[in-house]
Every structure is written in structure tokens, then in C-alpha cells.
Amino acid sequence: MAEKEAIIAASAKAPKPADRTFQYGTAGVRGSSPACNMRIRQLIFYAVSDEGVRFTVATSQVSDPILTVIRTRRILLDSVVFRVGLLAALRSKKLNGQTIGIMITASHNPPEDNGVKLVDPMESWEAYGTILANAPSDEQLLEAYDKIIKECHIKPDTKANVVFARDTRSSGAHLVSILIEALKATNTDYTDYKLLTTPQLHYITRCLNTKGSPYEYGEPTEQGYYEKTASSLKAAMKGRRFSGFVTVDCANGIGGPKLRELIKHLPSPSESGLEIKVVNDDVLKPERLNYQCGADFVKTNQRAPPSSHAAPLTRCASLDGDADRIVYYFSDVDGTFRLLDGDRIATLAALFIGDLARSAGLGDKLKVGVVQTAYANGASTAYVTQDLRLPVVCTATGVKHLHHAATKFDVGVYFEANGHGTVVFSDLAMKRLYKYEPQSPAQSSALETLRALTALINQTVGDALSDLLLVEVILAHKGWGPKEWDLTYTDLPNRLIRVGVVDRSIFKAVDAERRLESPPGVQAQIDAAVGKFKNGRSFARASGTEDAVRVYAEAATRSETEDLAQKVATIVRQAGG
């Protein structure tokens, strides 16, 4: 059967819902009905069940653009997953057969949701993804497919290559079957990696696309991922010992079995290795995924999962459903919950890497920088700029913006407050690290640790497993527990308020979403309110998912923070009708 006929025949098995329109925008993708909403990192198709339940997703994504689609309680994703398969095949052909990755997951969303992420080497095809997703009929889909071929000068005979995997959600197998229909219709060579974390698929995709090149990233297998991580951890810990243990909540998701598999490759505690206590790793009951556990639960509720029984001052961490983000936390001696979120991980990594660069004699040869969003706590920004004396860049919300900005540094550190982030080393930095000749044993030791970190860190995407080990390495080197880490700076009290408005589109943000250029005069009112509070800072940003504006505020005290937040919320409410 010719490709065109095969595409039409396969598409007929996954028809697009007639009542759904998917549209990409700078702040999100929205459906044609009030019940169809979305939030993006790169591109997110988001829909809501007939019951009116609305879900919100925070995706992963990065150096490699990602297309994310959220599923609902009825099958709305079939057509989109099929069309993502077509898009992946076209992208691979456009890139002369480079491998494209497709991950089926919905991250921290409830277990009844699902989604798909497209791992694409360094370029975004968001507009084409939207066109394919919205083609109303099989014939019009084929027309859109052919149009992309012509516009992008794609050679149809080029063999496409796609790899894919899924998390533990019960709907994953069904969506994989839909995806395979698209890949078969386009005569694409594909490999099903079964169950993986999102970062593991990113790792494999990068390895496949760099194999045999000067930038070879590693062995393109799950086993290769474990072996690279284990060997680099051993090198990073040369002459050091871990103290105590860390308890890891795996959100009852794919991170659980994969962390247990990774542990098999690490030195045991009796061999001076890290003791990792794995909890919430029940993947046999899909309904338990992300239920009262996981990174999003901890960050949102500002408390440990109910299943946690950790003693005071012991290290705890929580992953999300597909293991691409992590947050740490502990209980103080008086039982007070202390969160060590993405801001804390970023500042810890920046502190350690900056110190290592100076100790290795490369302080003036490696420019280390930190990338944050406006939601980063002001105290963390002050700590980086004033105490660490490192540059900070603020970008718009979304990992794609942070990752891009991080690549401008020799060593770029970025984490969103939700715990999603990584460290990226430029090609120039890698060359300097491996060509530099240390002048003393101390420089040699620091240089060896830096080199080990470049392999331990998954530079392709935020990776909860490698970030976990990164944090543990740093704490071991510094001889710190969670309390010492927490004492590096004191967070300013902060408040986030949702303000409903008639039309969120009138709120236009600039300066990395920290200021409003419209409606006219609103920013001046916000500035006047902020000026009345010590350490005051506030901004308003239109939601990407609903007609609402989110107001963030900080001030010196909790009561002043609440006062400022309410004043700015009132300003926004009046402006938004």
C-alpha cells in the first residue's frame, strides 16, 4: 500500500473529535470550548473530559523541544498521538534520518490522564504540530502532511527513525498502539523501549544522534544510562563518603522501578555507597500514581507525603510521575517542615561548581551563570548575585526559555521552583575541562570532580535521578546535612493569588513576565504599591490555562507579603473587570 493510502487508512482508526480545536499560543494552547484548556512548556494540546474536570500539567523539555498532549477521561488523544507520529516521521526525514523520541506520559497529572512528548533535536515545529492536530478529516490531514513536505523541502524517500517509551499509566499501551499505526503508515523505522522515565528516553535519543561523532553522549540503551551514571558517581565521590541515608518518594510512578534498578549499579552502603530508601514505588496499582505523594504534592501542599515517617533532620526527596523533577525537604528538630525546592537545588549546584572551578584554577576561564524565572524567590537571587557573585538571568516561565538562556554560559545552571532543571556545559567548557593541565594535587582533585559532574548530570533534560545524585555528591563534599543547606539563605515570605478576570488577553507582560505593558497604567499602580513595603516585589502574569491572572508577591514579613499581594490583586481585579 502506498504511503498516502496507508496514512488515510490508519488515520480513519483515530479520527479527530469534531468538537475539539487545538491552537498553539505564546502562553498556551486552548480548545474551542470553555472546557478545553491548556498550559505549555513548548507545545501542549490540552483537553477536558465531558465531566468538566480541568487538569494542569507541567512538562519537561529542553534543549530538545517537546510537544505535550494531555489526555482526558474519554479518548480524546488518539488522533493527536497519531498525528504526533506523523510529525515525528517528518522531522526525522527533514533531519536526514536523525532519531526523534516520543514519550507517552502526563508527568504529575492524575493517573487517568496521559500525554505525549516529542523529543526533537534542537528545533521546534510547534506551528506544524498545530496544523496536523487540527486537520478535520483524513483527507485534509494528508493535504497538511504533503504541504509540510513541500514547505520544508523534505525528501520523502529518506528513512525516518523514531524511538518511544511510556510510563506506568494504564492507558499507555493503547496510545502506543495508535502511535505505531502512524509509524507503520509512514514506513518509519522505530524502536519501542517499553517503560522508561522521560529523562531516560531523552538520554537514549541524544546518544543515538551523537553516536560516532566527537560529541558522543553515551551508550544508547537503558543499561548504558545506568552504567554511565554509576561510573560518574564513583568518580565524583573519589576520596569522599556519604553521610546517613536519603529517603526517596517515587510518586508511585516509573521513577520507582528505575531508581531501584539504578541502585543495583551503585556501590552498596557497606562499600561506602549511598543508602537510598525507596518509598511510594507501587506501580502495580495505577490509581496510586501521584496520589498524596510526589514532587508536585510536596511543593503545592508544603508538607511531606502522609506516608512519610522520616525522623527530624533526615534527608527526603520526592520525584514526579515521570521522574523529570525533584524536590528535597526535611523536618526541623521542632517538627517544622522545610522545603528545599528547585531554587535551593540551583543555588547549591552553582555554589559547588563555582567553588570547584576556582579550586581547579579555571575560575577565570569558566563563566558560571544561573537562570531563573520571576517566580524564583528574591532571596535566592540575592544569594547568587551577592554571596556567590555569579550572574543571574531571568527568563519567561517555561523550561524551554531557561534552557536556551543557560546555554549562553560556559556552565549554565537552571531549575524551576518545582524542581525541574539541570546544568549544561558548553562545548567550549568541555574542551577546557579536558585539555586543562592542573598545577597541583588540589587542582587535579577539583578538576576530576568537575569532569565527573559533566557525566553524572543529564544535560539533555531535567532528570530527577541524576539530580538526586548530584545533590548527594555536593552535600557529601561539603559535609552538610539538610539543615546546613537550608541555612545558606532565608527565603522571603511569598504569596501567589489567582484573580479571575473577564479577558486575560488584555494583560500583556514584558521583561521576562515581570512587568505589564497593558492595560495602560496598571504597572504604575503595582509599582506604587510595591514601593510601600520593605523588600517588596510583585508582578502579575496572565494564566495560560484560564481567564485568570496570577499575582506573585514578596515582602520582608508574612503579614506585609499578604497585604501587598491583596493590594496588587485588587489592582488587577479592577483592571480586568
C-alpha positions, -999 to 999 in steps of 0.1 A, spaced: 0 0 0 14 34 -10 22 58 19 -7 82 12 -33 54 12 -17 39 43 -19 73 62 -56 78 53 -65 42 63 -46 44 96 -60 79 104 -95 66 100 -89 44 131 -81 75 151 -105 103 140 -102 138 153 -130 147 177 -152 172 158 -158 194 188 -121 200 196 -98 226 182 -62 227 193 -44 260 190 -8 270 199 -2 303 216 27 321 233 13 313 267 -7 281 260 -29 261 238 -66 265 242 -96 245 229 -125 259 211 -149 253 241 -147 268 276 -140 233 289 -109 228 268 -78 244 283 -40 241 282 -7 251 297 26 248 279 63 244 281 68 240 244 35 229 229 7 214 248 -26 201 234 -49 200 264 -85 189 266 -110 183 293 -134 155 300 -171 158 294 -175 158 332 -158 193 332 -128 183 351 -98 205 343 -62 193 346 -30 213 346 4 198 335 40 210 339 60 193 312 96 185 309 115 197 279 145 215 269 175 215 246 152 193 227 118 209 221 88 190 233 52 185 222 30 176 251 -6 164 248 -28 158 278 -54 131 278 -89 131 294 -112 105 308 -126 99 274 -104 90 245 -95 124 230 -58 118 224 -60 91 198 -60 115 169 -33 137 184 -10 108 192 -14 95 157 -6 129 142 24 133 165 37 101 150 33 117 115 51 148 127 80 128 142 84 110 109 86 142 90 110 158 115 133 128 112 132 129 74 139 167 75 170 159 96 182 133 72 172 104 94 181 117 128 162 99 156 132 116 171 119 105 206 83 102 216 74 98 253 39 89 264 33 103 299 14 130 317 41 137 344 25 148 377 -11 146 364 -37 122 379 -34 86 367 -65 88 344 -47 114 323 -20 107 297 0 127 272 28 126 247 61 145 245 81 148 213 119 149 218 132 168 189 169 177 183 172 215 189 143 229 169 106 235 174 79 226 149 50 239 170 32 255 141 33 223 121 22 203 151 -9 225 154 -18 222 118 -16 184 118 -35 182 151 -64 203 138 -69 188 103 -106 180 105 -106 150 81 -83 122 70 -80 138 35 -72 172 49 -47 157 72 -29 142 42 -30 176 25 -14 192 55 12 164 56 21 169 20 22 207 24 48 203 52 69 181 29 69 208 2 74 238 25 103 221 44 119 206 12 117 171 28 129 142 7 101 117 10 123 87 4 145 95 34 142 68 60 127 82 93 138 69 127 118 71 159 122 58 194 95 58 220 86 47 256 59 52 281 53 55 318 32 32 340 -3 47 332 -28 20 322 -37 39 290 -1 39 278 -3 6 259 -34 18 240 -17 50 229 14 32 219 -7 11 195 -21 42 180 14 57 176 27 25 159 -1 28 133 13 62 123 49 50 122 40 19 101 19 41 77 50 63 71 73 33 68 93 46 98 120 25 115 111 25 152 121 10 185 98 5 214 118 10 247 87 0 267 88 15 302 113 44 308 114 77 326 112 107 304 149 116 310 160 81 301 143 85 267 160 119 262 193 103 271 188 75 246 177 99 219 208 121 224 231 90 224 217 78 191 220 111 174 256 117 186 269 81 182 302 81 162 306 119 165 331 139 185 301 147 208 292 111 215 270 111 247 270 75 257 257 40 250 221 44 237 204 19 260 188 18 294 218 -2 306 241 24 292 222 51 312 228 32 345 264 24 338 273 60 329 255 73 359 271 48 383 307 53 369 305 91 371 291 89 406 320 68 417 345 93 401 327 123 417 329 107 451 366 98 450 380 102 485 346 112 499 319 94 519 282 98 521 267 105 555 234 89 565 207 80 540 182 97 518 145 86 516 131 90 481 93 92 474 88 80 438 52 92 434 42 55 427 54 62 392 80 49 367 108 65 388 104 38 415 114 7 395 140 27 376 156 40 408 157 5 422 174 -7 390 199 22 392 207 13 428 218 -22 417 246 -5 397 258 18 426 282 8 454 263 -6 484 263 12 517 287 -14 530 311 -3 502 308 33 513 280 39 488 248 60 492 220 44 511 187 52 493 154 42 509 128 39 482 91 46 492 59 51 472 70 29 444 38 9 439 33 7 401 11 -24 403 -19 -2 412 -20 26 386 -46 45 406 -20 53 432 2 73 408 8 108 422 -19 103 449 -9 122 480 28 119 471 53 131 446 71 164 439 40 183 429 21 172 461 50 183 483 56 216 466 19 225 464 10 215 499 42 225 516 43 193 535 57 157 533 35 130 519 12 114 546 31 82 542 64 98 553 77 89 587 111 104 584 129 115 616 139 151 621 169 164 601 169 134 577 171 140 540 140 133 520 133 138 483 102 134 461 101 127 423 72 134 400 53 108 379 78 106 350 109 114 371 119 146 354 118 168 385 127 165 422 124 185 454 141 179 487 127 186 522 132 177 559 116 183 593 135 206 617 141 195 653 108 212 663 89 193 636 87 223 612 86 213 576 114 228 554 112 226 517 144 226 496 129 232 461 143 240 427 157 274 438 176 256 465 190 230 442 201 256 417 219 277 443 236 246 458 248 234 423 260 269 414 279 272 447 296 239 443 305 242 406 318 278 411 340 266 440 353 237 420 361 259 390 382 282 412 399 253 430 408 238 397 424 270 385 396 276 360 378 304 378 386 330 352 381 305 323 346 292 330 317 316 332 291 300 355 257 315 355 222 309 369 189 312 351 157 318 369 121 329 363 102 357 380 88 331 404 122 324 419 124 337 455 141 370 457 164 358 485 178 331 462 186 357 435 203 379 461 223 349 474 236 341 439 245 376 429 258 390 463 272 359 480 282 337 452 290 367 429 276 349 399 254 364 371 217 357 371 195 358 340 157 360 343 136 344 316 99 339 308 83 310 325 89 276 308 119 253 308 125 259 270 133 296 279 155 287 308 175 260 289 181 283 260 194 310 283 216 285 302 234 276 270 247 311 268 270 304 298 301 281 298 282 264 327 245 272 329 225 262 360 187 264 359 159 249 379 123 260 381 110 262 417 90 230 410 123 211 409 127 207 371 161 216 359 197 207 351 231 220 344 245 224 309 282 227 299 290 244 267 313 227 241 340 253 250 337 244 287 340 207 279 372 213 259 387 234 286 379 209 313 395 181 294 425 200 280 435 219 311 466 207 329 463 211 367 492 227 385 488 210 419 472 179 436 443 202 448 436 215 413 438 179 400 412 167 425 388 196 418 392 191 380 385 154 383 353 161 402 342 187 376 348 162 348 328 136 367 299 160 371 296 166 334 288 129 330 267 125 362 244 153 352 219 145 325 224 176 304 196 167 279 168 175 303 158 178 340 164 143 354 152 135 390 176 105 393 207 123 382 197 154 401 193 133 432 228 120 430 242 155 422 227 169 454 240 139 474 275 144 460 276 181 468 263 175 504 289 148 509 318 170 496 307 199 518 299 177 548 264 192 550 231 179 561 198 194 550 199 220 579 232 235 567 219 236 532 187 254 543 208 280 562 226 293 531 199 319 528 164 327 542 135 327 518 114 359 517 78 352 526 58 349 493 22 346 482 6 335 449 -30 346 443 -53 337 414 -75 366 402 -104 358 379 -108 383 350 -132 386 321 -104 385 294 -68 376 303 -56 385 269 -56 422 278 -28 416 303 4 417 283 37 410 302 72 421 292 106 420 308 106 382 314 70 385 326 79 408 354 61 439 342 28 447 324 27 469 294 -11 467 292 -36 475 304 -22 511 304 -14 524 339 -17 491 357 21 486 361 25 521 376 -1 512 402 17 480 410 50 499 413 34 523 437 21 495 459 54 477 459 72 508 469 54 509 503 69 476 515 104 466 526 119 441 502 87 443 483 83 427 449 52 418 429 42 410 394 10 399 376 10 373 348 -19 361 327 -27 324 331 -20 302 302 -49 279 311 -79 301 320 -93 336 322 -73 345 353 -42 364 363 -17 351 388 -3 376 412 30 369 429 42 390 459 72 390 483 80 413 513 100 413 545 73 397 567 44 373 562 18 399 570 33 425 547 35 399 519 -2 392 523 -10 429 523 10 435 492 -5 405 474 -40 416 482 -33 452 470 -19 441 437 -48 416 433 -72 444 438 -54 465 411 -56 435 387 -92 428 395 -103 464 388 -84 464 355 -97 431 344 -134 439 350 
